[in-house]
Amino acid sequence: MKLNYRIVIFALAIVFGLFFSAPSLLQTQDGKKVTLGLDLQGGLHMLLGVKTEEAVKSRIKSIAASIQHFSERKDILIDSLTFDDSSISFTLLDSDDKTTIQEYLAEIEGSVVVVNAENISLTLTDEEIARTKKQAISQAIETIRNRLDQFGLTEPVVARQGEEKILVQLAGIKTQEEEQRARELISRAAKLELMAVDEDRAARVNTMTAMDAAEYGDVILEDVKNPGIKYLVHEIPILDGSMLTDAHVGFDQNNRPLINFTLNAEGAEIFGDFTAKSVGKRLAVVLDSKVYSAPNINERIGGGSGQISGDYTVMEAKDLSIALRSGSILAPIYLMEKRSVGPSLGADSIKASMIALIGGFILVIIFMVVYYRVAGIIANIALVANLLIILAVMSLFGATLTLPGMAGIVLTVGMAVDANVIISERIRELIYQGVSIHKAIEDGYANAMRAILDANITTLIAAVVLYAYGTGAIKGFAITISIGILASMLTAILGTHGIYQMLEKRIQKSKNNLLWFGIKGLV
């Protein structure tokens, strides 16, 4: 027997497959393993709706806050700054500032500005409204995905479904507590706002209605700990969570958890300017329309950092910091459909899939040995190597194995054997014609190559398209098929060819084609 580069590469591929698939096969504590999908280990399936019209309101409110800050920074006097669901209006007190304010408003993308004497109004175009709604859905998907990644779940599925729906699948959610925690983390808006308390009218807050507050440009908010405590705050916030860069859990002097947050450069400047001119007044820290604290401002606060204190546990503080770090959701989301997949169903799926995989694998091995003899054994070695490589690659990249993915592995077994069948038949045809073993092997592989490559490349193209346009389980099927095709080309074309080259002299010496290739006759 003589070694060749093909057998060396094949041997290295087998070692690679054994090493990286071992943690998954043996379920060891160490090493990367294949994670099971929702349909195999159970979990939570949710379909969420998005109230995109609320995103437009948030956009209008954010623009109003920007106009107010710009006018204060440039010493531009404006009055009666109000907004509704689709427009902003205000009165310019000094006409000399009209050019400056118009230049600023012109830079706001997707807006239409109307100037009537000293009254100025701004509305969003239909295209901007449509873009804002679309962006709200994309942002919600990205935010939910980021939150779940930080939550610690492996391979959560978060994808758009239809125009304004989001599909969320969480594998490994087994208890009611885990489900509730995940749902709260997903649905939480985590909208942080720093709002000025209206000190002139704060004493009357308990006797005012929402309409009374609106006449002064205010809103009434409840205390997060005690809903009986009300705060009258200016509706236009000083700044919001879009300027937040970091949030993490900390502890106060009594070892109670709180949230430390940091603002970006723009937010730090706005925060510093506001606190400098508001000494002696209160600033409400508002999260999801609830006041967490309203401390007095004793001096200018620079550095762009602050704290959110509340009556919550360390776990709740951690989840809140995750929500803040990942960004607020522009539009509220609501649950449209929920299904819980139990672990028992996943276990049944695994059992049925393993029976199909092992049963098909054994039948293929028996057929190949009976029909092709030693050539069948060589093909079976390549088949085992193919399965090990698939599992190793999936483990190495932390891929998720779903039920369609297991179906892809079963299909890959048939495709890998198909390549070996084509090669063996080409070799047998040439032996029947009376050519030498060396020429039969080399020409057999050469003749089979085109058919194998055509079949595998077309299947690979289909798998790539499925991965690009599919979601969830379809992607899992495409991944396993793709890895299986590439692995089968390595094992069936390169690996078995190397084995034949290594055994070539022994085959010629034995002159027993029945033993080696399952055909009668001597050469």
N, C-alpha and C positions, 0 to 999 in steps of 0.2 A: 504494500500500500504506500502511496506517495501523497504527501500533503500538497495542497494548492491554495491559492489565495481565496478561492470561493469557499472552501471548507473552513478556512480560518475565519472569514467574515461570518459564516453561518454559525460557527461555534461561539463567537463573540456575541452574536444576536441571541443565542440560547442563554448564555450567561447573563446577559442584560435582562432577558425576560424572567429568568428565575429570580434574580436579585431584587428587581423592583416589583414583581408580582407577589413575592413571598409575604409581605405584610398584609395584603388583602386576602390571600389564600389561607394564611395561618391566623389572621386577625390578631396580630401582635400589637403591643402598646406603642412601639416605636415604628417610625417609617411612615411614608405617605401611603394612603389607602384610597381605594375607589369609594366614593360616597353613594349611598342609595337614594334614588329619587322618591318623590311623593308616593308613587304607586307601589313602591316596594317596601318602604319602611313606615308608611303612614304619615299623616300631617294635615295641613289645612289648605283648603282651596277657597279663594274668595274672588268675587267679581265686584269691583268698586266703581261707583259713578263719580263724576267730577262736576261741581257746580261752577262752570266756567264764567258765569255772569259775575260771580263774586270777585274773580280775578280782575275784571275791568274796574270794579269799584276800588279795589286795592291800588290799581295803577293810577286812577284819578286822585286818590288820597295821597299817594306818594308824590305825585307832581305838585299837589297843593302845598305839601310840606317843603318841597324844594323851592317853590316860589316864595314862600314866607321866609325861609332862611336866606335866600338870595337878596330879598328886599331889605332884610335887617342888616346883612353884611355890607350892602352898598348904601345904607342910609336912605333907602327909597321909602317914602311914606305911602302906604296903601291902607285901604279901609274896606270893611265888609267882605273879607275873603271867605267865600262860601263855595261849597261843591255839592253835587248830587251824584247820581249813578253814572252820568256820562259827561258832565261839564264842570268847569270851574269859572267863577266870576269874581271880580274885585274892582274897587274904584281907586284910581290913581289920584292922590291928593295934590301932587305937584306935576304940572304938565311938562316941566323941563326934564323929567325923568322918563318921559314916554319913549324916547329913542333907545335908552339903555334897557328898559324892561322888554321892549319889543324885540330887540336883538337877542336877549336871553330866551324869550319864548319861542323865537324862530328856530332855535337849536333843539327844541324838544321834538323828537322824532314822532311822526304820525299824528301831528296835531294841527288843528285849524284855529287860528287866532282872529277874533273879530274885535275891532276897536271902534267904539262909538263914543266920541268926545273923550271923557275921562273914564268911561266904563269899559272894561276889557273882559272878554270871555274867551275861554279855550275849550274846545271839544276834540275828541278823538275821531279820526276818520274811520269809515267802515272797515277799511283794510287793516288799520291798526287794531281795531277791536277784534277782528277775526284772528290776527296774528297773536294778540294777547291771550285769547282763549286757547289757541293751539299751543302757545308757549306754556300756558298753565298746566296743560296735560303732560307735556314733555318734562316740565320741571317737577311735577308731582311724581312721575315715574322715576326720574333720576334721584329725587330726594328719598322716596321710599326705598329704592335699591340701596342707597348709601346708608340709610338707617339700619336696614336689615343686615348689611355687611358688618357694621359696627356692633350690632346686636349679638353677632357670633354665629348666625345661621349659615350653613354651607349651601352654596349654590341656590339661593332663592330665585324663583322665576317671577320677574316683574315685567310685564309687557303690555303694550297698548292692544286693546281689542275693540274694533269698531272705531267710531269717531271720538267718543267721550267716555270710554270705559277702560279700566285697568284690570288686568288679570294678575293675581298674586297667588303663588303656590309656595308653601313653606313646608319642606320635608323635615321630619323629626319632631314636630310639635305633637306631644303625646298627652299632656295633662291640661286640665281646664285653666290652671294658673298660667302656664306657658302661652296658651292660646289668648287669654285675656291680655297678658302683657304685650304680646306681639300686635294684637289688634289696636291697643291704645297707642303704641309707638307708631304704627302706620297712620292712624287716623288723626293724630295730634297735629294741629296746625303749627304749633310752636312759633306763633307770631309775636315777637318781642317788640314792644314799643315803649319809649320813654316819653311820658306826657306830663305837661305842666298842670299843676292843680290850680283851678280858678279861685284864688284866695279871696277875691272881692265878694264872691257869692257862695263860697264853700259852706258857710254856716247855715244856708237855706236849703242844702241839698236834700234833706229828708222831707221837705214840704214841696219840692219841685217835681214836675213830671218830665218825661223825656222830651215832650214838645216845648216845655218851658226852657229846658236846658238848650235845646236846639236854637232857640231865638238868640242866644248869646254865643253860638258856635261851640257849645259844650256838649258833653255826653256824661251820663251817670253810670259809673262802674261799681261793681261789688268787690268787697274784700275777699280774697281767696279763702281765708280761714273762717271768716264770719260774714255770711251774706247780709246780715243786718247792718253792717257798716258800709256806708255809701261814700263815694268820692265823686266830686264834680271836677272834671278835667277838660281841658281844651281838646276838641275833637281832632284837630290837626296835630299829629305827634311832633315832638322835637326831632326824633330820629327813630328808625325802625331796625329790625333784625337783618335787613339787607346789608347793613354796614358792620355786622358782627363778623369777626374773624376766628374767634376761638371761644370755647366754653368748656369748663371742666369742674369736677366736684372738688369742693374745699370744705373746711370746717371752721365754725366760729369759736369764740373763747369758751363756750359751753359744750364743745365737741358735737354740735349739731350740724348736719350737712347743709351746705349752701352751694350756689352756682357762681363761680367767678367767670366773668365774660370780658372779652377784649374787643375793641372797635378798630376799624381801619383808620387811615389818616384823615379821611373826610369826616367820619363819625367822631373822631377824637377832637377835631377842630370845632365841629358844631356843638359837641358836648361841653367843651371848654368855654366857648363863647356864651352859651346859655347859662351855665352855672355862674360865670363871672358877673352877669347882670341880674341874676336871680337870687342873690344871697338873702337869706331870711325867708325864702319861699320853699314850697315843697315840690319834689319831683316824684311822680308816680312811676314805678316800675311795673309795667302791664304785660302780662303774658296771656295770650288767647282771651283777651277782654276781661281778665281778672287782675285786680291790683294785688301784687305780692308784697309790696312795701311802698311807703311814701315818705321817705326821710326828708328832713329839713336840709337845705343847702347852707352850709356854714361858711364856705369859701369856694373859690374857683377850683374845679376838679380837672386837672390835666392828666395826660397819659392815656386817656381813652379806655379806662377800665372801670368795672363796677361789679356789683354783687346782686344776686337774687336769693333772698332768704324765704323760707316757707316751712310749713309743718309737714315734711315728708321724710321717708326713709332713705337710706343710702342707695338702695336699688332704684327708687323713684327718682332720686337726684341724678343717678347715672343715666337713666333713660331720658330724663329731661335734657341733660347736657348733650346726649347723642342727638336728640331732636334739634337742639339749637345749633350744634356744629354742622349738621347736614343741611341746614337751611329751612326756612319756613315754607309751608305749602301755600302757594298763592291763592288757590281756590279750595274751599272745603270739599272733602270727599265723604261719601256715604256708602254703606254696605248694601249691595243689591242682591248678592247671592253668597251663601256660605255652605261649604260641604267639608265635613271632617272625614278623612280616610283613616280608618283604624289600622293599627299594626297587624292585626290578625288577617285583614285582607291583603296587606303587603306580604305577609308570610305565605299565604296561599298562592299569591302570584309568583313569589320566588320558587316555591316548591314545584308549581306547574312548569315554570320556565326551566328549572334545573332538570326536571324529568325529560322535557323536550330536548334540551341541549345534550345531556348525557346519553339519552336514548339514541338520538340521531348520531352522536359522535361514535358510540359503540357499533351501531349498524354500519356506518361508513368504514370504520376500521376493519370490521369483519369482512365486508365486501372487498375492500382493497387487498387484503391478505389472501383471501380465497381466489380472487380473480387474477391478481397480478403477482402473487407470491412475494419474493424479496423486493421487487419494485413497489409493491403495495406497502411493505414495511417502511421503505424509504419515504414514500408519500405520507405515511402516518407520522413519521418522525417530524416531517415538515409541518404537518397539521398541528401537532402538539406545540411545536415551536411558535407557530402562528398564533395560537390562543394565548400562550405565555406573553408574547410581544404585545398583543392587544391589551391584555390586562396590565402589563407593565407601563405602557404609555399612558393609559387612562389613570393609573395610580400616580405616576410621576407628575401629571398635570392636575391632579385632584378632580378629575372629571366625575360627573354624576351619572350613575347607571340607572336607567329607567327600564320599564317593561319593553317598550319598543327597542331600546338599546340592546336588551338581551335577545330580542328577535333578530336584530342586526347581526349579533354574534353567531346565532344559529345559521343565518343566511350566509355569513362569511365562511363557515365550515364547508358548506356546499360549494361555494365559489373557489375556495382554496383547493379542494379535492378535484374540482373540474379542471383546473390548470394541470394538475398531475396526471389526470386521465388523458388529456389531450397529448401531453408529452409522451406518456407510456404508449399510447396507440401509434403515435408517429414512429417511435423506436421499433415497435413490433412490426409495423408495415415494412420498414427498411430491412429488418432481419428476415422477413418472409421473402424479400427480393434477393437475399443472399449476400448483402454487403457485410463488411467487417463490423465487429462490435464497436470499434472506435468511430467509424464513419456513421454507424446507425445512431449512436448517442449524440454526436456533434450535429449531424444533419437533422435528427429528430427534434432537438432543441431549437435549431434554426427554423425549421418548418412550422413548429408549434408557436413560435414567438409572436407572429403576426396576429393569429387568432386570439391568443391570450391578452396581448396588449390592447387590441381593439375592444374586447369585452370589458376589460378592467378600466380602460380610460373612459369609455362611455358611461359605465356605472359610477365612476369617480366624479364625472361631470354632473351627473344627476344628484349625487350626494352633496356636492358643493352647492348646487342650486337649492336643495332642500334645507341645508344649513343656513344659507343666506336669507331665505324667505320664510322658513319655518319658525315655529316657536316651541319652547318647552321640550316635550317628548320627541317631537319631530327632529329637533336638533340632536338629541341623544342618539336617535337612530342613524342620522347622517354621520355623526362622529364615529360610531363603532364601525359602520360600513367603510368609511374612508380609511380608518386605521387598519381594518382587516384587509382591504384591497392592497394597500402599500406593503403590509406585512406578508401577504401571500405572494406578492411578486418577489420579495426578498427570499422567502423560504422555498417557494415552488420553482422559481427560475434559477436563482443563484445557488441556494442551498443544496437542492437535490442534484443539480448539475455537478457541484463539487464532490458530492458523495459518489456519483457514478464515475467521475474521473479518478477518484481515489481507489475505487474497486475495479477499475477497468481491466487490469491485467489478470485479476482473479477470475473475473467473468469469462475472459477469453480462454483461460487455462481450464476452467471447469467444463466448458462447451455444453452446459446444461441450461438451455433457454427456458425449459419448463420451470426450473427452480427459480431462475432470476426474473423472468418476464411473464411466466404463465402461458407460454406457447410451446407446442410440441415440436420436436425436431432438433437436430444437432447441426452445428456449423463446423 
